[in-house]
């Protein structure tokens, strides 16, 4: 149970870091526009499911990208144009 609690705290800390990233916030705002539109629109349910799935995969990859950037910034102190902050 202690391990589960520690994992929960780590996940919450990761989400706090993600909410500091502007690109993640913009993607969440885009989702707030996309999801109601999908429920209102007259689109096939399979296509709605595909769009929602792709949206959540996009959010997952943004979290992965953010974590890799944070890790690379901790590993090296040399400034690089390839690593954004």
Number of C-alpha atoms within 10 A of each C-alpha: 6 7 8 9 10 11 12 12 12 12 12 12 11 14 12 11 14 18 13 10 14 10 14 18 14 11 16 16 11 12 16 11 11 14 14 10 11 17 11 8 9 9 10 9 11 9 11 16 12 10 15 16 12 12 18 14 12 14 18 13 12 17 19 13 12 20 15 13 16 15 11 14 16 9 9 9 8 6 9 9 6 7 11 11 10
